[in-house]
């Protein structure tokens, strides 16, 4: 027999428990629905906002997928996704100008040409049509598809599409390479011509050397009467030319300890040839009345060497 004292108490306890269970089930259902629905703020960007025909390269510019590059192919149909309420700019080569264009549905889509840029804007959500463009250099074929974005964070948004042209890039690279080659050849011809002119006044033996081996970096101090009017070397021999050979001074080689050694030379035409390259030469006239020093400014120097200290 049911005890009436506990009947009301049990019924009042049961109702709140049933209501609590109902609320819990509702919360779980809402949580499951939220898990299945992606957040708009955190929606991932689409990997390819514009879709092209197979084999056509498309990639983002500077890691911003809203601006993309498309490799041009005259036989490809390029599919562009335009966002309802947003403008999409299609940029052709800088040396192209849009001549004509034909839009399949001019009510659902708006197309405005400006020089080499075509501005597209869908006027209807989910509108689809095609577009043909003829420029001064190329023809383009597009399929246009519109979609309704959920905001600026929508990963499908594309603001600008630029075309790249591998054949033009290859021709430009070839032209630059050819120009650089021609410039190098011109410089080489100039160098050869200059070398030939210089060689005409060089000592006969030095003419067998390359111009890059000639060293004219000499300086002097002292008497101009004793000093040669021209000094050079070819890395092996030293060549001296004097204004007069009636009284050629004695020539001495100076070592790092400032010791002087008499140098032998031979005459070849108007040149005196010393079979070595010296750091410093001293020229002394008879009786030491005239003295001059010639310094080889291109001679390899040690840190403890001071050539010009006298």
C-alpha positions as CSV (number, residue, x, y, z in Angstrom):
1,X,0.0,0.0,0.0
2,X,1.4,3.4,-1.0
3,X,2.2,5.7,1.9
4,X,0.4,9.0,1.3
5,X,3.0,10.8,3.4
6,X,5.7,10.2,0.8
7,X,3.5,10.4,-2.4
8,X,3.6,14.3,-2.7
9,X,7.2,14.5,-1.7
10,X,8.3,12.0,-4.4
11,X,6.2,13.8,-7.1
12,X,7.7,17.1,-6.3
13,X,11.2,15.6,-6.5
14,X,10.6,13.9,-9.8
15,X,9.4,17.0,-11.7
16,X,12.6,19.1,-11.2
17,X,14.8,16.1,-12.2
18,X,12.9,15.7,-15.5
19,X,13.2,19.4,-16.3
20,X,16.9,19.3,-15.6
21,X,17.4,16.3,-17.9
22,X,15.5,18.2,-20.6
23,X,17.8,21.2,-20.3
24,X,20.9,19.1,-20.4
25,X,19.7,17.3,-23.6
26,X,19.0,20.6,-25.2
27,X,22.5,22.0,-24.4
28,X,24.1,18.9,-25.8
29,X,22.2,19.2,-29.0
30,X,23.1,22.9,-29.4
31,X,26.8,22.1,-28.7
32,X,26.7,19.4,-31.4
33,X,25.2,21.7,-33.9
34,X,27.8,24.4,-33.1
35,X,30.6,21.9,-33.6
36,X,29.3,21.0,-37.0
37,X,28.9,24.6,-38.1
38,X,32.3,26.4,-38.8
39,X,32.9,29.8,-37.2
40,X,32.9,32.5,-39.8
41,X,35.7,34.4,-38.0
42,X,37.9,31.3,-37.9
43,X,37.0,29.9,-41.3
44,X,40.2,28.7,-43.2
45,X,41.1,30.3,-46.4
46,X,40.5,28.4,-49.6
47,X,43.7,27.1,-51.0
48,X,42.8,28.3,-54.5
49,X,40.4,31.2,-54.6
50,X,40.3,31.2,-58.4
51,X,40.0,27.9,-60.3
52,X,41.5,27.5,-63.7
53,X,41.6,24.9,-66.4
54,X,43.8,21.8,-65.7
55,X,47.5,22.5,-66.1
56,X,47.2,26.3,-65.6
57,X,49.5,27.6,-62.8
58,X,47.9,29.8,-60.2
59,X,49.6,31.0,-57.0
60,X,49.2,33.8,-54.4
61,X,51.3,37.0,-54.5
62,X,53.5,37.7,-51.4
63,X,51.5,35.2,-49.4
64,X,48.2,37.0,-49.8
65,X,45.8,34.7,-51.5
66,X,43.4,37.6,-52.4
67,X,45.9,38.6,-55.1
68,X,46.9,35.8,-57.5
69,X,49.0,35.1,-60.5
70,X,47.7,33.0,-63.5
71,X,50.0,31.6,-66.2
72,X,48.6,32.6,-69.6
73,X,47.5,29.8,-72.0
74,X,45.6,30.9,-75.1
75,X,43.7,27.6,-75.2
76,X,42.6,27.6,-71.6
77,X,39.2,28.6,-70.1
78,X,39.8,30.3,-66.8
79,X,37.1,30.2,-64.1
80,X,36.9,33.2,-61.9
81,X,35.0,33.3,-58.7
82,X,33.5,36.8,-58.0
83,X,32.1,37.7,-54.6
84,X,28.7,39.4,-54.6
85,X,29.2,43.0,-53.4
86,X,33.0,43.0,-54.2
87,X,35.0,44.1,-57.2
88,X,37.5,41.8,-58.9
89,X,40.3,43.3,-61.1
90,X,41.8,41.2,-63.9
91,X,45.2,42.6,-65.0
92,X,46.7,41.8,-68.3
93,X,50.3,42.6,-69.6
94,X,51.4,46.2,-69.3
95,X,51.8,46.5,-73.1
96,X,48.2,45.3,-73.8
97,X,45.1,47.3,-74.2
98,X,41.6,45.9,-74.2
99,X,40.0,46.2,-77.6
100,X,36.7,44.3,-77.2
101,X,34.9,42.1,-74.8
102,X,31.7,40.1,-74.8
103,X,29.8,39.3,-71.6
104,X,27.2,36.5,-71.7
105,X,25.0,38.0,-69.0
106,X,25.4,41.7,-68.7
107,X,22.6,42.0,-66.2
108,X,24.0,39.6,-63.6
109,X,27.6,40.8,-64.2
110,X,29.3,44.2,-64.7
111,X,32.5,44.5,-66.7
112,X,34.4,47.8,-67.0
113,X,37.7,48.0,-69.1
114,X,40.5,50.4,-68.3
115,X,43.6,50.2,-70.5
116,X,45.0,46.7,-69.6
117,X,42.8,46.1,-66.5
118,X,39.2,44.7,-66.5
119,X,37.1,45.3,-63.5
120,X,34.4,42.7,-62.8
121,X,31.5,42.8,-60.3
122,X,28.6,40.4,-59.9
123,X,25.2,42.0,-59.5
124,X,23.4,38.8,-58.5
125,X,24.3,36.1,-56.0
126,X,25.3,32.8,-57.7
127,X,25.2,34.3,-61.1
128,X,27.1,32.3,-63.8
129,X,28.1,33.3,-67.3
130,X,31.1,33.5,-69.6
131,X,33.3,36.3,-70.8
132,X,35.5,36.8,-73.9
133,X,38.2,39.4,-74.0
134,X,40.3,40.5,-77.0
135,X,43.3,42.8,-76.4
136,X,45.9,44.3,-78.7
137,X,48.0,41.1,-78.3
138,X,46.0,38.2,-77.0
139,X,42.6,36.6,-76.5
140,X,41.2,35.4,-73.2
141,X,38.3,33.1,-72.3
142,X,36.7,33.1,-68.9
143,X,33.9,31.4,-67.0
144,X,32.4,33.6,-64.3
145,X,30.9,32.3,-61.1
146,X,29.4,34.5,-58.3
147,X,29.0,33.5,-54.6
148,X,27.7,35.1,-51.5
149,X,30.6,35.8,-49.1
150,X,30.1,35.9,-45.3
151,X,32.5,38.8,-44.8
152,X,36.0,40.0,-45.3
153,X,37.4,36.9,-43.6
154,X,35.9,34.6,-46.3
155,X,38.8,32.7,-47.7
156,X,37.3,32.6,-51.2
157,X,37.7,36.3,-51.7
158,X,39.9,37.4,-54.6
159,X,40.6,41.1,-55.2
160,X,43.1,41.0,-58.1
161,X,44.2,38.5,-60.7
162,X,47.4,39.1,-62.7
163,X,48.6,37.2,-65.7
164,X,52.2,36.1,-66.3
165,X,53.5,35.2,-69.7
166,X,56.4,32.6,-69.7
167,X,57.2,33.1,-73.4
168,X,57.5,36.9,-72.9
169,X,59.7,36.3,-69.8
170,X,61.9,33.9,-71.8
171,X,62.3,36.4,-74.6
172,X,63.1,39.2,-72.2
173,X,65.7,37.1,-70.5
174,X,67.2,36.2,-73.8
175,X,67.3,39.8,-74.9
176,X,69.1,40.8,-71.6
177,X,71.6,38.0,-72.0
178,X,72.3,39.0,-75.6
179,X,72.7,42.7,-74.7
180,X,75.1,41.7,-71.9
181,X,77.1,39.5,-74.3
182,X,77.2,42.3,-76.9
183,X,78.4,44.8,-74.3
184,X,81.1,42.4,-73.2
185,X,82.2,41.9,-76.8
186,X,82.3,45.7,-77.3
187,X,84.4,46.2,-74.2
188,X,86.7,43.4,-75.3
189,X,87.2,45.0,-78.7
190,X,87.9,48.3,-77.1
191,X,90.4,46.7,-74.8
192,X,92.1,44.9,-77.7
193,X,92.3,48.1,-79.7
194,X,93.7,50.1,-76.7
195,X,96.2,47.3,-76.0
196,X,97.3,47.3,-79.7
197,X,97.8,51.1,-79.5
198,X,99.8,50.8,-76.3
199,X,101.8,47.9,-77.5
200,X,103.1,49.9,-80.5
201,X,105.1,52.0,-78.1
202,X,106.1,49.2,-75.8
203,X,109.5,47.5,-75.6
204,X,109.6,44.6,-78.2
205,X,109.9,41.9,-75.5
206,X,107.1,43.3,-73.4
207,X,104.7,43.1,-76.4
208,X,104.6,39.4,-76.0
209,X,102.9,39.8,-72.6
210,X,99.3,40.4,-72.0
211,X,98.3,44.0,-71.2
212,X,97.0,42.9,-67.8
213,X,100.6,41.9,-67.0
214,X,102.0,45.4,-67.7
215,X,102.7,47.6,-64.6
216,X,103.0,51.3,-65.0
217,X,102.6,52.1,-61.3
218,X,105.9,53.8,-60.7
219,X,106.8,57.0,-58.9
220,X,110.0,58.9,-58.4
221,X,111.7,61.6,-56.4
222,X,115.1,63.3,-56.8
223,X,116.8,64.6,-59.9
224,X,114.9,64.6,-63.1
225,X,118.1,64.6,-65.0
226,X,119.1,61.2,-63.6
227,X,115.6,59.7,-63.7
228,X,114.1,57.8,-66.7
229,X,111.2,59.4,-68.5
230,X,109.3,56.1,-68.5
231,X,109.4,52.9,-66.4
232,X,107.3,49.8,-66.6
233,X,107.5,46.0,-66.0
234,X,105.8,42.9,-67.3
235,X,106.1,40.9,-64.1
236,X,109.4,39.5,-65.1
237,X,111.6,42.3,-66.6
238,X,111.8,46.0,-66.0
239,X,112.0,48.5,-68.9
240,X,113.5,52.0,-68.7
241,X,113.5,54.7,-71.2
242,X,115.6,57.9,-70.9
243,X,115.4,61.2,-72.7
244,X,119.1,60.9,-73.7
245,X,121.4,57.9,-73.8
246,X,124.6,59.9,-74.1
247,X,125.1,59.7,-70.3
248,X,123.0,56.9,-68.8
249,X,123.4,56.8,-65.0
250,X,124.3,53.8,-63.1
251,X,121.3,51.8,-61.8
252,X,121.2,50.2,-58.4
253,X,118.6,47.8,-56.8
254,X,117.7,48.7,-53.3
255,X,116.7,45.8,-50.9
256,X,114.5,46.0,-47.8
257,X,117.6,46.9,-45.7
258,X,118.3,49.8,-48.0
259,X,121.4,48.1,-49.4
260,X,122.2,49.1,-53.0
261,X,123.4,46.6,-55.6
262,X,124.6,47.5,-59.0
263,X,122.2,46.2,-61.7
264,X,123.2,45.0,-65.1
265,X,121.0,45.9,-68.1
266,X,120.9,45.6,-71.9
267,X,119.7,47.9,-74.5
268,X,116.8,47.1,-76.9
269,X,116.2,50.0,-79.2
270,X,115.3,53.0,-77.1
271,X,114.8,50.9,-74.0
272,X,117.0,49.5,-71.2
273,X,116.0,46.1,-70.0
274,X,116.7,44.9,-66.5
275,X,116.1,41.1,-66.1
276,X,114.2,41.5,-62.8
277,X,111.5,43.5,-61.1
278,X,112.6,45.6,-58.2
279,X,111.0,47.2,-55.3
280,X,113.1,50.4,-55.6
281,X,115.8,51.5,-58.0
282,X,118.4,54.3,-57.5
283,X,120.0,56.1,-60.4
284,X,123.3,57.8,-59.9
285,X,125.2,59.9,-62.4
286,X,128.9,60.1,-62.6
287,X,130.3,61.6,-59.5
288,X,126.9,61.3,-57.8
289,X,126.0,64.8,-59.0
290,X,122.5,63.7,-59.9
291,X,120.5,61.1,-57.9
292,X,117.0,59.8,-58.5
293,X,114.9,57.1,-56.8
294,X,112.1,55.2,-58.6
295,X,109.6,53.3,-56.6
296,X,107.5,50.3,-57.8
297,X,104.1,51.2,-56.3
298,X,102.6,47.8,-57.3
299,X,105.4,45.7,-55.7
300,X,104.1,43.3,-53.0
301,X,105.0,44.9,-49.6
302,X,105.6,43.3,-46.3
303,X,104.2,45.1,-43.2
304,X,107.7,45.9,-42.0
305,X,108.8,47.4,-45.3
306,X,108.9,51.2,-45.8
307,X,110.1,51.8,-49.3
308,X,110.2,55.6,-49.3
309,X,112.2,56.1,-46.1
310,X,115.5,57.5,-47.1
